[in-house]
Amino acid sequence: MKNIFILLTLIGCYFNLNANTNINAVVSVLPQQIFLKAIGGDKINIALMVKPGSSPHTYEPKPSQMRYISKADVYFSIDVEFEKSWLPRFQNQNHNMKIVNLSHGIKKNHITKHGHEHEHSHKSQHESLDPHIWTSPKNVKIIAKTIYDTLAKLDHKNQKYFKTNYDKFLNHIDDTDKQIKKILINTPKDTKFMVFHPAWGYFARDYNLIQLPIEVEGKNPKPRQIASLIKEAREEKITAILTAPEFSTKIATQIAKELNIKVIKITPLNPKWSDNLINLANTIKNK
């Protein structure tokens, strides 16, 4: 009798585990993980490739992360730089893994160049498109729709669960957008803000702002370009330079010292996506 009870318990555990099998997903950058968790909830396991403090422009996956790829059902790509060389290898590692590009349906910006810097446009159009699409609430709504559609197809039985989460997340995006518009309501159109790395182009596009980048496509400015940036910053009465911890602050600090202004650290990879954009809006408002 005892053996039968144990057998029935093991069978019950087996079917219970199978009934609760989650989708195994991999994402490139932290904001994707936040969006995916918001919609997938407890029905999805998420592995993150680019850990906090690392740059998606120069990242190389670790062997332990390649093991995630082997077990993944889906990889959500977003056109960050390291994916160009690594996505084919990921697919080769796991032929059954579905790759879904979250930038699908989003109109890309060309990467903002220094105002006078048009001489290094030898790169292709594809290479010069800005991958930081998640800095725009409008774009995040498109990203969320792609995530919902994908999860609903992969796990049809939990479609209603995903839809409930998706609708809730859309409301959160709309609320974020309203807060930013309220903060910037008295900020003149085409107000400029200075950044080290041009990661905020879509935010600028959404709210009629202009970012002034120091570094573009991994290239630091030359002395004459630094002089031009300093002159423009003075003309625009820039009071701070925004930098991300993923990049060196040496040149930004040099320019800030010349202008006697602050260097403020803010990363587009912040897991608190909504709070981060609201904080950026407040920083620009207090320009």
C-alpha positions as CSV (number, residue, x, y, z in Angstrom):
1,M,0.0,0.0,0.0
2,K,2.9,2.3,0.9
3,N,4.6,1.6,-2.4
4,I,1.4,2.4,-4.3
5,F,1.0,5.7,-2.5
6,I,4.6,6.7,-3.3
7,L,4.1,5.7,-7.0
8,L,0.9,7.8,-7.2
9,T,2.7,10.8,-5.6
10,L,5.5,10.5,-8.1
11,I,3.0,10.3,-11.0
12,G,1.2,13.3,-9.6
13,C,4.4,15.3,-9.3
14,Y,5.3,14.4,-12.9
15,F,2.1,15.6,-14.4
16,N,2.1,18.7,-12.2
17,L,5.6,19.6,-13.4
18,N,4.6,19.1,-17.0
19,A,1.4,21.1,-16.5
20,N,3.5,24.1,-15.3
21,T,6.2,24.0,-17.9
22,N,7.3,27.6,-18.5
23,I,8.6,29.2,-21.7
24,N,12.4,29.5,-21.6
25,A,13.4,32.9,-23.1
26,V,16.6,34.7,-23.6
27,V,17.0,38.5,-24.0
28,S,19.9,40.7,-24.9
29,V,19.5,43.8,-22.6
30,L,17.9,44.5,-19.2
31,P,14.9,46.6,-20.4
32,Q,13.8,43.7,-22.5
33,Q,13.8,41.5,-19.4
34,I,11.5,44.0,-17.6
35,F,9.0,44.2,-20.5
36,L,9.0,40.4,-20.9
37,K,8.5,39.8,-17.2
38,A,5.6,42.3,-17.2
39,I,3.7,40.3,-19.8
40,G,5.0,36.8,-19.2
41,G,4.7,36.9,-15.4
42,D,5.3,33.6,-13.7
43,K,4.8,31.6,-17.0
44,I,8.2,32.4,-18.3
45,N,11.8,31.9,-17.4
46,I,14.1,34.7,-18.6
47,A,17.9,34.6,-19.1
48,L,19.7,37.9,-19.6
49,M,22.8,38.1,-21.8
50,V,24.3,41.6,-21.1
51,K,24.6,42.0,-17.4
52,P,24.4,45.4,-15.6
53,G,27.7,47.3,-16.1
54,S,28.5,45.7,-19.4
55,S,28.0,47.4,-22.8
56,P,25.9,45.7,-25.5
57,H,28.2,47.2,-28.1
58,T,31.2,45.2,-27.1
59,Y,29.7,42.2,-25.2
60,E,30.7,38.6,-25.7
61,P,28.5,35.8,-24.1
62,K,30.1,33.5,-21.4
63,P,30.1,29.7,-21.8
64,S,27.5,29.4,-19.1
65,Q,25.2,31.7,-21.1
66,M,25.6,29.6,-24.2
67,R,24.1,26.8,-22.1
68,Y,20.9,28.9,-21.7
69,I,20.7,29.2,-25.4
70,S,20.8,25.4,-25.7
71,K,17.6,25.1,-23.6
72,A,15.8,28.2,-24.9
73,D,12.4,28.2,-26.7
74,V,12.8,31.8,-27.9
75,Y,15.4,34.5,-28.2
76,F,14.2,38.1,-28.2
77,S,16.7,40.2,-30.2
78,I,16.7,44.0,-30.4
79,D,19.5,44.8,-32.9
80,V,22.1,45.8,-30.4
81,E,25.7,45.5,-31.7
82,F,26.9,42.2,-30.3
83,E,23.9,40.4,-31.9
84,K,25.2,41.0,-35.4
85,S,27.9,38.4,-35.0
86,W,26.4,36.3,-32.2
87,L,22.8,35.6,-33.3
88,P,23.9,33.2,-36.1
89,R,26.0,31.3,-33.6
90,F,23.0,31.2,-31.1
91,Q,20.8,29.7,-33.9
92,N,23.5,27.2,-34.7
93,Q,23.6,26.2,-31.0
94,N,19.9,25.6,-30.9
95,H,18.1,25.1,-34.2
96,N,14.7,24.7,-32.5
97,M,15.0,28.1,-30.8
98,K,12.7,30.8,-32.3
99,I,14.3,34.2,-32.8
100,V,12.0,37.2,-32.5
101,N,13.2,40.7,-33.3
102,L,11.6,43.2,-31.0
103,S,12.5,46.1,-33.3
104,H,10.0,44.8,-35.9
105,G,7.5,47.5,-36.9
106,I,9.6,50.4,-35.4
107,K,10.9,53.2,-37.6
108,K,14.6,53.5,-36.7
109,N,16.5,56.7,-36.3
110,H,19.9,57.2,-37.9
111,I,22.5,57.6,-35.2
112,T,23.0,61.2,-34.3
113,K,26.4,62.5,-35.5
114,H,28.3,65.6,-34.3
115,G,26.8,68.6,-36.1
116,H,29.8,68.9,-38.4
117,E,30.8,65.3,-38.5
118,H,29.6,63.8,-41.8
119,E,33.0,62.6,-43.0
120,H,32.7,59.1,-41.5
121,S,29.5,58.0,-43.2
122,H,31.2,55.1,-45.0
123,K,29.2,52.6,-42.9
124,S,26.0,51.1,-44.4
125,Q,22.6,52.4,-43.5
126,H,21.9,49.3,-41.4
127,E,25.0,49.9,-39.3
128,S,24.2,53.5,-38.6
129,L,20.7,52.9,-37.2
130,D,20.1,53.6,-33.5
131,P,19.4,50.4,-31.6
132,H,18.2,52.1,-28.3
133,I,14.5,51.8,-29.3
134,W,13.3,51.2,-25.7
135,T,13.9,54.8,-24.7
136,S,10.6,55.7,-26.3
137,P,7.2,54.9,-24.7
138,K,5.7,54.8,-28.2
139,N,8.3,52.2,-29.3
140,V,7.8,50.2,-26.1
141,K,4.1,49.8,-27.0
142,I,5.1,48.2,-30.3
143,I,7.7,46.0,-28.4
144,A,5.0,44.9,-26.0
145,K,2.6,43.9,-28.8
146,T,5.4,41.7,-30.3
147,I,6.1,40.1,-27.0
148,Y,2.4,39.4,-26.3
149,D,1.8,37.9,-29.8
150,T,4.9,35.7,-29.4
151,L,4.0,34.4,-26.0
152,A,0.4,33.7,-27.0
153,K,1.6,31.6,-29.9
154,L,4.2,29.7,-27.8
155,D,1.8,29.0,-24.9
156,H,-1.8,29.3,-26.2
157,K,-3.4,27.9,-23.1
158,N,-2.1,30.9,-21.1
159,Q,-3.1,33.5,-23.7
160,K,-5.7,35.2,-21.4
161,Y,-3.1,35.5,-18.7
162,F,-0.7,37.1,-21.1
163,K,-3.4,39.4,-22.4
164,T,-4.3,40.6,-18.9
165,N,-0.7,41.4,-18.2
166,Y,-0.3,43.0,-21.6
167,D,-3.2,45.4,-21.1
168,K,-1.9,46.3,-17.7
169,F,1.5,47.1,-19.1
170,L,0.0,49.2,-21.8
171,N,-1.7,51.3,-19.2
172,H,1.7,51.7,-17.4
173,I,3.3,52.9,-20.6
174,D,0.6,55.4,-21.2
175,D,0.9,56.7,-17.6
176,T,4.7,57.1,-18.1
177,D,4.1,59.0,-21.3
178,K,1.6,61.3,-19.6
179,Q,4.0,62.0,-16.7
180,I,6.8,62.9,-19.1
181,K,4.6,65.2,-21.1
182,K,3.5,67.0,-18.0
183,I,7.1,67.5,-16.8
184,L,8.2,68.9,-20.2
185,I,5.0,70.9,-20.9
186,N,6.9,74.2,-20.6
187,T,10.1,73.0,-22.2
188,P,10.6,74.8,-25.6
189,K,10.5,72.6,-28.7
190,D,14.0,71.6,-29.9
191,T,15.5,72.1,-26.5
192,K,19.0,70.5,-26.6
193,F,20.6,68.2,-24.0
194,M,24.2,66.9,-24.1
195,V,25.0,63.2,-23.8
196,F,28.2,61.2,-24.0
197,H,26.7,58.3,-25.9
198,P,23.7,59.0,-28.2
199,A,21.3,56.6,-26.5
200,W,18.3,58.9,-26.2
201,G,17.4,59.7,-29.8
202,Y,14.0,58.1,-29.6
203,F,13.1,59.9,-26.4
204,A,14.2,63.1,-28.1
205,R,12.0,62.3,-31.1
206,D,9.0,61.6,-29.0
207,Y,9.2,64.8,-27.0
208,N,10.5,67.3,-29.6
209,L,14.0,67.5,-28.1
210,I,17.5,67.3,-29.6
211,Q,20.4,65.3,-28.1
212,L,24.0,66.6,-28.6
213,P,26.3,63.5,-28.6
214,I,30.0,63.6,-27.7
215,E,30.8,60.0,-28.7
216,V,29.3,58.4,-31.8
217,E,29.6,54.9,-33.1
218,G,32.4,54.1,-30.7
219,K,34.5,57.1,-31.8
220,N,35.6,59.8,-29.4
221,P,35.6,63.4,-30.9
222,K,38.8,65.0,-32.1
223,P,40.1,68.2,-30.4
224,R,38.5,70.4,-33.0
225,Q,35.2,68.6,-32.5
226,I,35.5,69.0,-28.7
227,A,36.0,72.7,-29.2
228,S,32.9,72.9,-31.4
229,L,30.9,70.9,-28.8
230,I,32.0,73.3,-26.0
231,K,31.0,76.3,-28.1
232,E,27.6,74.8,-28.9
233,A,27.0,73.9,-25.2
234,R,27.8,77.5,-24.2
235,E,25.4,78.8,-26.8
236,E,22.6,76.4,-25.7
237,K,23.3,77.1,-22.0
238,I,23.8,73.4,-21.3
239,T,24.1,72.8,-17.6
240,A,25.0,69.1,-17.5
241,I,26.4,66.2,-19.5
242,L,24.6,62.9,-19.3
243,T,26.8,59.8,-19.2
244,A,26.3,56.1,-18.7
245,P,28.4,53.9,-16.4
246,E,29.0,51.5,-19.3
247,F,31.3,54.1,-20.9
248,S,34.4,56.1,-19.8
249,T,33.6,59.5,-18.5
250,K,37.1,61.0,-19.3
251,I,36.1,63.2,-22.2
252,A,32.7,64.1,-20.7
253,T,34.5,65.2,-17.5
254,Q,37.0,67.2,-19.6
255,I,34.2,69.1,-21.4
256,A,32.2,69.6,-18.2
257,K,35.3,71.0,-16.4
258,E,35.8,73.5,-19.3
259,L,32.1,74.5,-19.1
260,N,32.0,74.4,-15.3
261,I,28.9,72.1,-15.4
262,K,27.8,68.8,-13.9
263,V,28.3,65.2,-15.2
264,I,25.1,63.2,-14.4
265,K,25.1,59.4,-14.7
266,I,22.0,57.9,-16.3
267,T,22.0,54.6,-18.3
268,P,19.4,53.5,-20.9
269,L,19.9,50.0,-19.4
270,N,18.3,50.9,-16.1
271,P,15.9,48.1,-15.0
272,K,13.5,50.8,-13.6
273,W,12.5,51.7,-17.2
274,S,9.6,54.1,-16.4
275,D,11.3,55.9,-13.5
276,N,14.5,56.3,-15.6
277,L,12.6,58.1,-18.4
278,I,10.8,60.3,-15.9
279,N,14.1,61.1,-14.2
280,L,15.6,62.0,-17.6
281,A,12.6,64.3,-18.3
282,N,13.2,66.1,-15.0
283,T,16.9,66.5,-15.7
284,I,16.1,68.1,-19.1
285,K,13.5,70.3,-17.5
286,N,16.0,71.6,-15.1
287,K,18.5,72.2,-18.0
